[in-house]
Amino acid sequence: MSDQTQYNEDNIRSLDWKEHIRMRPGMYIGKLGDGSSPDDGIYILLKEVLDNCIDEFVMGAGKTIEVTIKDKTVSVRDYGRGIPLGKVIDVVSKMNTGGKYDSLAFKKSVGLNGVGTKAVNALSNYFRVESVRDEKQKAAEFSGGNLVLDEEIIDTTKRKGTKVTFIPDELIFKNYKFRMEYVVKMLKNYCYLNNGLTILFNGEKYFSENGLKDLLEETINVEDLEYPIIHLKEGDIEIALTHSKTQYSEEYHSFVNGQNTTQGGTHLAAYREALVKTIREFYNKPFEASDVRKSIVTAISIKVMEPVFESQTKTKLGSTEIGSEPGMPSVRTFVNDFVKNKLDNYLHKNPETADALLRKIMQAERERKELSGIRKLAKDRAKKANLHNKKLRDCRAHLTDTKNPRNLESTLFITEGDSASGSITKSRDVNTQAVFSLRGKPLNSYGMSKKIVYENEEFNLLQAALDIEDDMENLRYNNIVIATDADVDGMHIRLLLITFFLQFFPELIKEGHLYILQTPLFRVRNKKETIYCYSEEERKDAIEKLKPKPEITRFKGLGEISPDEFKNFIGDTIRLDPIMMDKNTSIEQLLSFYMGKNTPDRQDFIINNLKVELDTMEAN
């Protein structure tokens, strides 16, 4: 019998808990990443530790959580009840061990399967847990899930609670760094969803008085509100909603038991349906659902017993019932009844808001009718293009495929010209990476209406590729990466694409989906080693390392980089710069300054920020 067909006891191997987590980390924390995306693994590790602190707060134990991140070391301290001292090691290192299997103690907990902290432990090269109870402390330290220090129980004057300190393992998370903007957003969400909770992060204090109302005020500029934010809350459900004056598409923030369900689920589907139904009944008009929801900016939070999520990272709710006890309503009925009663009452009591909402819906209806003819033509053109056009080279995994373990890795590269798109296409991972090729510079869409998206073939095909014409629910790629040359023309194309997304799909940026691809400026090599350098500093370091006389190549454009080399820049070591928005800047102000008519202000800004890179010029 050949080696290929042998199958006996020797082929069967049992992995212990930490080996399995380290070998298949994606099963536990989604994608790995390097910290450039808000759903990268290092933030999931932080979230898993925080979820335990939040569960303590929900149980009425400890109102403050302290978080510090210094370089790559993360520390999270709560003032809850503390892990029972005899179980400190088991709770962080034995699968299916935890306090949340007792449904009475944690009825509406986020972390129900006892995996979270174990995953953090296994995926950290340093992990320390300390628990204080009854003026005694127990601590233990691990590396890669292996116990390296088991401290004796000692007397202490510290306040009760639990402290976890960890450093994500660089063997697993390559070249990672924590981006504080993502951490702050996560911590603020915890505060919005837990009234009375204070989080101290690197000395800054976060606290929310008004829950989801505060979240929307953080999300939408006050000048952009069509009417004051409607904020409704009762028991296990809370909503906040308004419409934007300038935004075209729908924007939703959804939460279950304090978990940000970025991919929605049964509660969000029920909410979208309930909004339309309630508003139709209030005005007694058969509005189109898309007209009611156009430009909406809204948030919903619900609590359910023993929630079922569609993945370990809990980004989509799968539960159809609020709880397993007899007589409990479905999620759909629960959400629908709340919206029907509370929103209807609110609109009756606030006629000015009701009038403003009606005007907004009527405006959306007029715009839809004006666009209907050109939209049909554009859709027909897009269908033909899908058959014949070679702009989009698709991949196999898409963000909407929640059953696909690699759906969060789905990426669309937007490239310029045939040579650059050719290099990426030949070197990409066909499972998760798609390529959309631009023909020259796109149109400056600043100040234009949605009509231009349908009239401009390139924009229409890009919109169709992303599948975001009406809302974000069907977004096909988690990461949208602008891949252009790092020269003046490439920078201009970046600006034009960012303008397009800001003008028509700003929530793509708000939700952290848009990036710039970093590609190396230099290749420094000798006969033994090749180093790709992304900055002058890296070039100097590489020359020093490979001296005496390494060969130095300056890359002038993406098309010059061969496919064999390009795969080094879009694989495990890909470097992405996220496009982020400052909440204090309105989109209108931003676009008018950078993309409007040339103004003295912009000329002054350019002159004051000119920077001559002498080293780069010398290198050329």
C-alpha positions as a printed NumPy array, in Angstrom:
array([[  0.   ,   0.   ,   0.   ],
       [  1.396,   3.449,  -0.912],
       [  2.093,   6.205,   1.645],
       [ -0.704,   8.25 ,   0.093],
       [ -3.406,   5.727,   0.948],
       [ -2.277,   4.74 ,   4.456],
       [ -4.727,   5.818,   7.15 ],
       [ -4.431,   4.348,  10.637],
       [ -4.094,   5.305,  14.309],
       [ -0.742,   6.996,  13.621],
       [ -2.478,   9.556,  11.379],
       [ -4.794,  10.733,  14.146],
       [ -3.422,  13.529,  16.318],
       [ -5.171,  15.366,  19.133],
       [ -4.203,  18.995,  19.584],
       [ -4.449,  20.465,  23.056],
       [ -6.471,  23.675,  23.487],
       [ -3.638,  26.163,  22.922],
       [ -2.145,  24.294,  19.953],
       [ -5.5  ,  24.31 ,  18.213],
       [ -6.038,  28.04 ,  18.788],
       [ -2.525,  28.886,  17.558],
       [ -2.815,  26.614,  14.519],
       [ -6.326,  27.841,  13.563],
       [ -6.594,  31.361,  15.047],
       [ -9.149,  32.424,  12.424],
       [-11.724,  30.055,  13.955],
       [-11.52 ,  32.015,  17.219],
       [-10.791,  35.627,  16.331],
       [-11.61 ,  36.015,  12.622],
       [ -8.804,  37.454,  10.509],
       [ -5.347,  38.235,  11.875],
       [ -4.336,  41.503,  10.181],
       [ -1.794,  44.046,  11.4  ],
       [ -4.049,  46.536,  13.182],
       [ -4.89 ,  48.644,  10.124],
       [ -8.508,  47.374,  10.112],
       [-10.978,  47.694,  13.029],
       [-11.801,  43.967,  12.894],
       [ -8.18 ,  42.805,  12.96 ],
       [ -7.288,  40.159,  15.523],
       [ -5.45 ,  42.392,  18.008],
       [ -8.665,  44.376,  18.61 ],
       [-10.662,  41.145,  18.983],
       [ -8.214,  40.086,  21.723],
       [ -8.836,  43.375,  23.541],
       [-12.588,  42.998,  23.061],
       [-12.613,  39.465,  24.49 ],
       [-10.975,  40.699,  27.696],
       [-13.242,  43.761,  27.876],
       [-16.39 ,  41.658,  27.382],
       [-15.665,  39.88 ,  30.657],
       [-15.324,  43.248,  32.44 ],
       [-18.586,  44.46 ,  30.888],
       [-20.384,  41.32 ,  32.035],
       [-19.232,  42.108,  35.586],
       [-20.545,  45.674,  35.236],
       [-23.9  ,  44.384,  33.943],
       [-24.126,  42.189,  37.028],
       [-23.701,  45.34 ,  39.184],
       [-20.061,  44.665,  40.099],
       [-17.653,  47.529,  39.355],
       [-18.481,  50.772,  37.543],
       [-14.994,  51.596,  36.232],
       [-12.683,  49.812,  33.794],
       [ -9.079,  50.943,  33.289],
       [ -7.406,  50.242,  29.94 ],
       [ -3.838,  51.098,  29.004],
       [ -1.991,  50.401,  25.77 ],
       [  1.683,  51.261,  25.622],
       [  3.455,  50.163,  22.447],
       [  2.297,  46.527,  22.208],
       [  1.436,  45.868,  25.857],
       [ -2.271,  45.907,  26.757],
       [ -3.612,  46.049,  30.307],
       [ -7.289,  45.844,  31.334],
       [ -8.374,  46.219,  34.98 ],
       [-11.925,  45.959,  36.279],
       [-13.322,  46.349,  39.795],
       [-15.793,  43.487,  39.604],
       [-15.997,  40.465,  41.855],
       [-12.664,  38.972,  40.758],
       [-12.198,  35.426,  39.47 ],
       [-12.537,  32.861,  42.3  ],
       [ -8.911,  32.438,  43.41 ],
       [ -8.854,  28.672,  43.115],
       [ -9.973,  28.844,  39.48 ],
       [ -7.775,  31.682,  38.136],
       [ -5.575,  29.355,  36.039],
       [ -8.464,  27.169,  34.831],
       [-10.575,  30.129,  33.675],
       [ -7.858,  31.377,  31.304],
       [ -6.456,  28.012,  30.186],
       [ -9.145,  25.321,  30.202],
       [-11.699,  25.222,  27.412],
       [-15.351,  25.253,  28.409],
       [-14.501,  26.662,  31.846],
       [-16.17 ,  29.861,  33.011],
       [-18.939,  31.392,  35.07 ],
       [-21.267,  32.096,  32.171],
       [-22.706,  28.618,  31.888],
       [-24.771,  29.493,  34.952],
       [-27.61 ,  31.22 ,  33.142],
       [-28.832,  32.871,  36.348],
       [-25.522,  34.691,  36.828],
       [-25.088,  35.833,  33.227],
       [-28.482,  35.833,  31.507],
       [-27.59 ,  38.402,  28.856],
       [-23.859,  37.914,  28.56 ],
       [-21.82 ,  38.453,  25.4  ],
       [-19.246,  35.697,  25.916],
       [-21.173,  32.494,  26.403],
       [-18.838,  29.798,  25.172],
       [-15.862,  30.187,  27.521],
       [-13.364,  30.585,  24.664],
       [-12.491,  34.307,  24.65 ],
       [ -9.824,  34.708,  27.342],
       [ -8.271,  31.364,  26.433],
       [ -7.792,  32.615,  22.859],
       [ -6.117,  35.79 ,  24.174],
       [ -3.839,  33.653,  26.349],
       [ -2.892,  31.245,  23.552],
       [ -2.226,  34.056,  21.037],
       [ -0.07 ,  36.186,  23.352],
       [  3.65 ,  35.759,  23.947],
       [  3.053,  37.291,  27.406],
       [ -0.196,  36.935,  29.36 ],
       [ -0.7  ,  37.745,  33.051],
       [ -3.927,  37.442,  35.023],
       [ -4.407,  38.806,  38.556],
       [ -7.524,  38.362,  40.67 ],
       [ -8.266,  40.104,  43.967],
       [-11.036,  38.87 ,  46.287],
       [-11.504,  39.164,  50.044],
       [ -8.188,  41.045,  50.442],
       [ -6.236,  38.212,  48.828],
       [ -4.544,  38.077,  45.411],
       [ -3.781,  35.213,  43.043],
       [ -1.775,  35.717,  39.817],
       [ -0.394,  33.57 ,  37.009],
       [  1.654,  34.21 ,  33.865],
       [  1.672,  32.389,  30.53 ],
       [  3.517,  32.496,  27.218],
       [  1.745,  31.146,  24.139],
       [ -0.782,  29.528,  26.496],
       [  1.917,  27.7  ,  28.493],
       [  1.961,  28.371,  32.23 ],
       [  5.327,  29.926,  33.201],
       [  4.567,  31.407,  36.639],
       [  2.041,  30.243,  39.237],
       [  2.121,  32.72 ,  42.138],
       [  1.009,  31.781,  45.613],
       [ -2.105,  33.439,  47.052],
       [ -0.988,  36.51 ,  49.015],
       [ -2.628,  39.113,  51.257],
       [ -3.273,  42.489,  49.576],
       [ -4.848,  45.886,  50.188],
       [ -5.831,  46.265,  46.519],
       [ -9.471,  46.726,  45.566],
       [-11.246,  43.585,  44.373],
       [-11.418,  42.818,  40.663],
       [ -9.443,  41.302,  37.806],
       [ -6.471,  42.612,  35.827],
       [ -5.309,  41.07 ,  32.56 ],
       [ -2.093,  42.145,  30.82 ],
       [ -1.057,  40.71 ,  27.454],
       [  1.252,  41.236,  24.474],
       [ -0.08 ,  39.764,  21.185],
       [  2.372,  37.264,  19.704],
       [  4.351,  38.723,  16.789],
       [  4.812,  35.243,  15.339],
       [  1.055,  35.263,  14.675],
       [  0.264,  38.992,  14.267],
       [  2.942,  40.198,  11.843],
       [  4.151,  43.852,  12.013],
       [  1.111,  44.886,  14.044],
       [  0.408,  48.132,  15.828],
       [ -2.61 ,  49.369,  17.758],
       [ -4.36 ,  52.326,  16.114],
       [ -5.796,  54.36 ,  18.939],
       [ -8.717,  55.65 ,  16.824],
       [-10.121,  52.111,  16.599],
       [ -9.58 ,  51.443,  20.288],
       [-11.293,  54.706,  21.294],
       [-14.287,  53.938,  19.045],
       [-14.646,  50.481,  20.641],
       [-14.427,  51.893,  24.166],
       [-16.936,  54.662,  23.41 ],
       [-19.383,  52.045,  22.093],
       [-19.1  ,  50.17 ,  25.393],
       [-19.953,  53.417,  27.218],
       [-22.91 ,  54.241,  24.935],
       [-24.361,  50.804,  25.615],
       [-23.795,  50.728,  29.362],
       [-25.155,  53.769,  31.179],
       [-23.143,  54.494,  34.313],
       [-19.975,  52.82 ,  33.016],
       [-16.709,  54.806,  33.098],
       [-13.716,  53.69 ,  31.03 ],
       [-10.312,  55.255,  31.634],
       [ -8.031,  54.786,  28.628],
       [ -4.431,  55.997,  28.821],
       [ -5.587,  58.728,  31.201],
       [ -8.619,  59.824,  29.126],
       [-12.086,  59.365,  30.631],
       [-15.061,  58.056,  28.602],
       [-18.632,  58.124,  29.874],
       [-22.052,  58.434,  28.208],
       [-25.142,  60.14 ,  29.637],
       [-27.533,  59.466,  26.751],
       [-26.575,  56.114,  25.24 ],
       [-27.259,  55.726,  21.528],
       [-28.183,  59.405,  21.215],
       [-24.575,  60.211,  22.111],
       [-23.386,  57.682,  19.534],
       [-25.338,  59.398,  16.739],
       [-24.128,  62.825,  17.849],
       [-20.593,  61.445,  17.529],
       [-21.414,  60.04 ,  14.082],
       [-23.267,  62.89 ,  12.381],
       [-22.36 ,  66.571,  12.364],
       [-25.064,  68.694,  14.023],
       [-25.384,  70.889,  10.905],
       [-26.238,  67.784,   8.893],
       [-29.284,  66.757,  10.98 ],
       [-32.589,  66.856,   9.079],
       [-34.416,  66.885,  12.459],
       [-33.417,  66.378,  16.134],
       [-32.345,  62.834,  17.001],
       [-35.265,  60.611,  18.058],
       [-34.151,  58.591,  21.098],
       [-36.399,  55.793,  22.408],
       [-35.627,  53.274,  25.125],
       [-37.435,  50.664,  27.196],
       [-36.137,  47.611,  29.027],
       [-34.014,  45.515,  26.691],
       [-34.243,  47.696,  23.584],
       [-33.016,  51.163,  22.62 ],
       [-33.025,  53.044,  19.317],
       [-31.831,  56.441,  18.086],
       [-32.53 ,  57.787,  14.616],
       [-32.395,  60.797,  12.345],
       [-31.926,  61.553,   8.655],
       [-28.916,  63.269,   7.099],
       [-29.279,  66.326,   4.873],
       [-26.337,  65.371,   2.664],
       [-25.753,  61.614,   2.901],
       [-27.335,  59.474,   0.176],
       [-27.214,  55.997,   1.644],
       [-28.422,  54.325,   4.816],
       [-26.203,  54.054,   7.895],
       [-26.887,  51.562,  10.694],
       [-25.149,  50.837,  13.98 ],
       [-26.447,  47.646,  15.599],
       [-25.668,  45.951,  18.903],
       [-26.672,  42.802,  20.774],
       [-25.872,  42.481,  24.484],
       [-23.285,  45.236,  24.056],
       [-21.618,  43.548,  21.067],
       [-21.275,  45.65 ,  17.9  ],
       [-22.883,  43.411,  15.266],
       [-21.197,  45.028,  12.265],
       [-22.839,  42.559,   9.887],
       [-26.306,  42.994,  11.383],
       [-28.488,  39.945,  11.746],
       [-32.079,  39.146,  12.708],
       [-32.496,  42.22 ,  14.957],
       [-31.346,  44.682,  12.276],
       [-33.5  ,  43.065,   9.567],
       [-36.509,  43.326,  11.913],
       [-35.705,  46.966,  12.714],
       [-35.412,  48.019,   9.059],
       [-38.748,  46.346,   8.358],
       [-40.44 ,  47.863,  11.446],
       [-39.318,  51.41 ,  10.588],
       [-40.906,  51.281,   7.148],
       [-44.106,  49.656,   8.399],
       [-44.577,  52.144,  11.271],
       [-43.914,  55.211,   9.099],
       [-46.27 ,  54.003,   6.358],
       [-49.012,  53.496,   8.947],
       [-48.378,  56.845,  10.679],
       [-48.681,  58.883,   7.453],
       [-51.161,  56.423,   5.911],
       [-49.165,  56.396,   2.666],
       [-47.687,  53.387,   0.8  ],
       [-44.136,  54.773,   0.631],
       [-41.373,  52.805,  -1.068],
       [-39.123,  51.271,   1.6  ],
       [-36.036,  52.814,  -0.044],
       [-37.582,  56.316,   0.17 ],
       [-38.281,  55.934,   3.899],
       [-34.781,  54.711,   4.663],
       [-32.773,  56.883,   2.265],
       [-30.196,  59.015,   4.184],
       [-31.201,  57.463,   7.527],
       [-28.563,  57.419,  10.279],
       [-29.7  ,  55.174,  13.102],
       [-28.654,  52.787,  15.867],
       [-30.373,  49.883,  17.62 ],
       [-29.345,  47.921,  20.7  ],
       [-31.179,  44.895,  22.076],
       [-30.518,  42.336,  24.79 ],
       [-31.453,  38.7  ,  24.34 ],
       [-30.975,  35.602,  26.465],
       [-28.229,  33.235,  25.311],
       [-27.703,  34.848,  21.883],
       [-26.641,  32.737,  18.909],
       [-24.101,  34.462,  16.661],
       [-23.048,  33.312,  13.224],
       [-19.324,  33.349,  14.071],
       [-16.994,  33.309,  17.079],
       [-16.303,  37.048,  16.572],
       [-20.038,  37.723,  17.048],
       [-20.533,  40.188,  14.185],
       [-23.942,  38.852,  13.055],
       [-26.881,  37.737,  15.213],
       [-28.482,  34.466,  14.184],
       [-31.035,  34.145,  17.053],
       [-34.68 ,  34.292,  16.057],
       [-36.   ,  34.261,  19.647],
       [-35.431,  36.727,  22.512],
       [-35.014,  33.836,  24.944],
       [-35.652,  30.134,  25.392],
       [-38.269,  30.472,  28.129],
       [-41.871,  29.63 ,  27.154],
       [-43.977,  32.504,  25.807],
       [-41.047,  34.75 ,  24.892],
       [-41.52 ,  36.645,  21.579],
       [-39.412,  36.306,  18.471],
       [-36.753,  38.961,  17.825],
       [-38.893,  40.217,  14.916],
       [-42.045,  40.605,  17.026],
       [-40.133,  42.16 ,  19.938],
       [-38.485,  44.83 ,  17.74 ],
       [-41.612,  45.474,  15.664],
       [-43.878,  45.986,  18.697],
       [-41.431,  48.417,  20.307],
       [-40.947,  50.525,  17.151],
       [-44.649,  50.499,  16.329],
       [-45.661,  51.783,  19.776],
       [-42.807,  54.111,  20.692],
       [-42.023,  55.695,  17.323],
       [-45.707,  56.207,  16.482],
       [-46.245,  57.907,  19.871],
       [-43.177,  60.092,  19.39 ],
       [-44.28 ,  61.318,  15.954],
       [-47.747,  62.149,  17.274],
       [-46.248,  64.157,  20.137],
       [-43.617,  65.924,  17.968],
       [-45.377,  67.268,  14.847],
       [-42.371,  69.38 ,  13.758],
       [-40.194,  66.293,  13.578],
       [-42.999,  64.375,  11.833],
       [-43.284,  67.159,   9.2  ],
       [-39.502,  67.228,   8.633],
       [-39.439,  63.442,   8.253],
       [-42.297,  63.566,   5.741],
       [-40.51 ,  66.25 ,   3.688],
       [-37.383,  64.097,   3.62 ],
       [-39.3  ,  61.03 ,   2.407],
       [-41.085,  63.078,  -0.299],
       [-37.736,  64.496,  -1.435],
       [-36.298,  60.966,  -1.66 ],
       [-39.337,  59.905,  -3.693],
       [-38.867,  62.792,  -6.168],
       [-35.161,  62.049,  -6.571],
       [-35.846,  58.336,  -7.105],
       [-38.385,  59.095,  -9.846],
       [-35.997,  61.515, -11.533],
       [-33.312,  58.842, -11.492],
       [-35.502,  55.897, -12.483],
       [-34.92 ,  56.155, -16.247],
       [-31.163,  56.589, -16.061],
       [-30.906,  53.961, -13.313],
       [-32.534,  51.382, -15.589],
       [-30.165,  52.231, -18.436],
       [-27.202,  52.011, -16.06 ],
       [-28.321,  48.635, -14.699],
       [-28.71 ,  47.253, -18.217],
       [-25.258,  48.571, -19.064],
       [-23.813,  47.026, -15.881],
       [-25.38 ,  43.65 , -16.726],
       [-23.779,  43.726, -20.174],
       [-20.511,  44.855, -18.647],
       [-20.554,  41.93 , -16.22 ],
       [-20.615,  39.638, -19.225],
       [-18.057,  41.428, -21.38 ],
       [-16.167,  43.992, -19.329],
       [-12.833,  43.03 , -17.863],
       [-12.683,  45.836, -15.264],
       [-13.535,  43.514, -12.367],
       [-11.53 ,  40.38 , -11.727],
       [-13.514,  38.913,  -8.855],
       [-12.496,  36.649,  -5.974],
       [-14.306,  33.694,  -4.384],
       [-14.952,  34.893,  -0.803],
       [-17.231,  37.884,  -0.211],
       [-18.19 ,  39.755,   2.95 ],
       [-21.797,  38.597,   2.546],
       [-20.702,  34.921,   2.724],
       [-20.925,  34.712,   6.528],
       [-20.48 ,  30.924,   6.362],
       [-17.094,  31.389,   4.631],
       [-14.369,  31.616,   7.315],
       [-12.381,  34.025,   5.102],
       [-15.198,  36.484,   4.365],
       [-13.59 ,  39.214,   6.521],
       [-10.45 ,  38.998,   4.355],
       [-12.372,  39.847,   1.151],
       [-10.571,  42.739,  -0.522],
       [-11.105,  44.825,  -3.65 ],
       [ -8.039,  46.574,  -5.059],
       [ -8.868,  49.635,  -7.176],
       [ -5.96 ,  50.147,  -9.548],
       [ -5.008,  52.515, -12.36 ],
       [ -3.949,  51.338, -15.78 ],
       [ -3.376,  47.914, -17.274],
       [  0.198,  47.326, -16.112],
       [ -0.518,  47.895, -12.392],
       [ -3.752,  45.898, -12.432],
       [ -1.955,  43.17 , -14.375],
       [  0.737,  42.838, -11.7  ],
       [ -1.821,  42.665,  -8.87 ],
       [ -4.071,  40.272, -10.789],
       [ -1.232,  37.824, -11.414],
       [  0.055,  37.901,  -7.834],
       [ -3.206,  38.137,  -5.826],
       [ -4.918,  35.435,  -3.763],
       [ -7.877,  34.556,  -5.983],
       [ -9.836,  33.355,  -2.945],
       [ -9.992,  36.706,  -1.167],
       [ -8.575,  39.439,  -3.443],
       [-10.43 ,  41.043,  -6.359],
       [ -9.17 ,  43.755,  -8.725],
       [-11.083,  46.675, -10.292],
       [ -9.152,  48.48 , -13.011],
       [ -9.645,  52.201, -13.672],
       [ -9.135,  53.75 , -17.084],
       [ -7.263,  56.986, -16.435],
       [ -8.381,  59.551, -13.873],
       [-11.951,  59.332, -12.568],
       [-14.272,  62.333, -12.588],
       [-14.177,  64.892,  -9.759],
       [-17.628,  64.187,  -8.314],
       [-17.622,  66.987,  -5.732],
       [-20.935,  68.855,  -5.655],
       [-22.58 ,  66.464,  -8.144],
       [-25.824,  64.582,  -7.565],
       [-26.277,  60.806,  -7.433],
       [-27.268,  61.005, -11.104],
       [-23.594,  61.181, -12.039],
       [-22.964,  57.747, -10.477],
       [-25.288,  56.203, -13.036],
       [-24.226,  58.373, -15.974],
       [-20.505,  57.768, -15.449],
       [-19.736,  54.228, -16.594],
       [-16.717,  53.821, -14.299],
       [-18.578,  54.941, -11.149],
       [-21.597,  52.858, -12.038],
       [-19.511,  49.717, -12.527],
       [-17.624,  50.351,  -9.282],
       [-20.91 ,  50.772,  -7.415],
       [-22.175,  47.544,  -9.003],
       [-18.964,  45.692,  -8.083],
       [-19.366,  46.744,  -4.443],
       [-23.165,  46.166,  -4.533],
       [-23.883,  49.248,  -2.382],
       [-26.377,  51.08 ,  -4.585],
       [-29.115,  51.217,  -1.933],
       [-27.341,  50.47 ,   1.348],
       [-24.313,  48.817,   2.951],
       [-26.031,  45.536,   3.79 ],
       [-24.85 ,  43.826,   0.592],
       [-21.289,  45.209,   0.597],
       [-19.251,  42.459,  -1.059],
       [-15.753,  43.323,   0.184],
       [-14.63 ,  44.085,   3.72 ],
       [-11.549,  45.99 ,   2.545],
       [-11.582,  48.454,  -0.348],
       [ -7.995,  49.309,  -1.18 ],
       [ -6.92 ,  52.163,  -3.45 ],
       [ -3.716,  50.969,  -5.154],
       [ -2.162,  53.827,  -7.148],
       [  1.364,  55.028,  -7.848],
       [  2.961,  57.186,  -5.171],
       [  3.504,  60.032,  -7.679],
       [  1.505,  63.212,  -8.319],
       [ -0.936,  61.52 , -10.724],
       [ -1.424,  58.59 ,  -8.335],
       [ -2.102,  60.96 ,  -5.434],
       [ -4.648,  62.841,  -7.552],
       [ -6.468,  59.605,  -8.417],
       [ -6.566,  58.736,  -4.698],
       [ -8.134,  62.099,  -3.931],
       [-10.731,  61.704,  -6.679],
       [-11.712,  58.226,  -5.433],
       [-11.889,  59.358,  -1.802],
       [-14.066,  62.269,  -2.971],
       [-16.41 ,  59.807,  -4.715],
       [-16.773,  57.7  ,  -1.554],
       [-17.17 ,  60.741,   0.74 ],
       [-19.779,  62.274,  -1.564],
       [-21.954,  59.205,  -2.092],
       [-20.926,  56.434,   0.352],
       [-19.367,  58.088,   3.442],
       [-20.309,  55.198,   5.733],
       [-17.729,  53.043,   3.888],
       [-15.14 ,  55.349,   5.429],
       [-16.942,  55.777,   8.759],
       [-17.102,  52.   ,   9.2  ],
       [-13.419,  51.509,   8.368],
       [-13.573,  49.805,   4.962],
       [-11.411,  52.165,   2.848],
       [ -7.595,  51.99 ,   2.675],
       [ -4.55 ,  53.134,   0.731],
       [ -2.099,  50.392,  -0.279],
       [  1.471,  51.128,   0.749],
       [  4.006,  49.868,  -1.767],
       [  7.768,  50.037,  -1.335],
       [  9.713,  53.006,  -2.648],
       [ 13.012,  51.111,  -2.787],
       [ 14.474,  47.644,  -3.101],
       [ 17.852,  47.172,  -1.41 ],
       [ 19.626,  43.849,  -1.96 ],
       [ 22.864,  41.967,  -2.03 ],
       [ 23.517,  38.388,  -3.126],
       [ 22.086,  36.957,   0.091],
       [ 19.119,  39.147,   1.053],
       [ 16.497,  41.507,  -0.372],
       [ 14.842,  44.241,   1.725],
       [ 11.878,  46.307,   0.517],
       [ 11.792,  49.822,   1.98 ],
       [  8.692,  51.946,   2.424],
       [ 10.455,  55.112,   3.611],
       [ 13.793,  56.939,   3.568],
       [ 14.48 ,  55.717,   7.085],
       [ 13.942,  52.08 ,   6.093],
       [ 16.197,  52.583,   3.04 ],
       [ 19.034,  53.912,   5.202],
       [ 18.637,  51.033,   7.678],
       [ 18.692,  48.496,   4.828],
       [ 21.854,  50.022,   3.278],
       [ 23.535,  49.89 ,   6.683],
       [ 22.486,  46.255,   7.18 ],
       [ 23.542,  45.033,   3.706],
       [ 26.746,  47.047,   3.35 ],
       [ 29.308,  47.452,   1.911],
       [ 27.714,  47.996,  -1.528],
       [ 24.113,  46.786,  -1.916],
       [ 22.151,  47.299,  -5.139],
       [ 19.454,  49.988,  -4.709],
       [ 16.414,  50.192,  -6.999],
       [ 13.861,  53.03 ,  -6.878],
       [ 10.323,  51.932,  -7.829],
       [  8.644,  54.667,  -9.82 ],
       [  5.261,  52.984, -10.359],
       [  3.278,  49.856,  -9.556],
       [  3.521,  48.706, -13.154],
       [  7.298,  48.419, -12.799],
       [  7.009,  45.849, -10.033],
       [  6.9  ,  42.294, -11.377],
       [  4.05 ,  39.984, -10.275],
       [  6.619,  37.743,  -8.502],
       [  7.662,  40.697,  -6.373],
       [  4.186,  42.175,  -6.006],
       [  2.929,  39.124,  -4.107],
       [  5.291,  40.165,  -1.271],
       [  3.348,  43.434,  -0.836],
       [ -0.25 ,  42.132,  -0.858],
       [  0.169,  38.917,   1.139],
       [  0.665,  38.362,   4.872],
       [  2.891,  41.437,   5.161],
       [  0.525,  43.818,   3.326],
       [  0.721,  47.385,   4.616],
       [ -2.482,  49.404,   4.53 ],
       [ -3.187,  52.965,   5.641],
       [ -6.828,  53.321,   6.714],
       [ -8.777,  56.382,   5.575],
       [-10.303,  57.873,   8.734],
       [-12.631,  60.791,   9.334],
       [-12.324,  63.383,  12.066],
       [-15.758,  63.683,  13.667],
       [-15.319,  67.453,  14.05 ],
       [-15.034,  67.984,  10.284],
       [-18.156,  67.911,   8.163],
       [-17.914,  66.13 ,   4.809],
       [-19.112,  69.26 ,   3.043],
       [-16.343,  71.392,   4.609],
       [-13.729,  68.772,   3.809],
       [-14.712,  68.373,   0.17 ],
       [-15.191,  72.073,  -0.519],
       [-11.714,  72.836,   0.877],
       [ -9.819,  70.121,  -1.018],
       [-11.952,  69.543,  -4.12 ],
       [-13.873,  72.791,  -4.653],
       [-12.705,  75.796,  -6.667],
       [ -9.162,  76.958,  -5.887],
       [ -9.3  ,  79.288,  -2.936],
       [ -6.672,  81.491,  -1.246],
       [ -7.118,  79.308,   1.877],
       [ -6.115,  76.161,   0.016],
       [ -3.18 ,  77.884,  -1.698],
       [ -1.928,  79.075,   1.713],
       [ -2.344,  75.555,   3.11 ],
       [ -0.302,  74.023,   0.266],
       [  2.488,  76.619,   0.595],
       [  2.664,  76.244,   4.389],
       [  2.814,  72.437,   4.145],
       [  5.31 ,  72.072,   1.297],
       [  8.06 ,  69.643,   2.24 ],
       [ 11.097,  68.927,   0.087],
       [ 12.496,  65.423,   0.555],
       [ 16.164,  66.028,  -0.319],
       [ 17.175,  62.426,   0.39 ],
       [ 14.535,  61.136,  -1.991],
       [ 15.639,  63.55 ,  -4.694],
       [ 19.251,  62.423,  -4.224],
       [ 18.163,  58.786,  -4.452],
       [ 16.674,  59.499,  -7.867]])
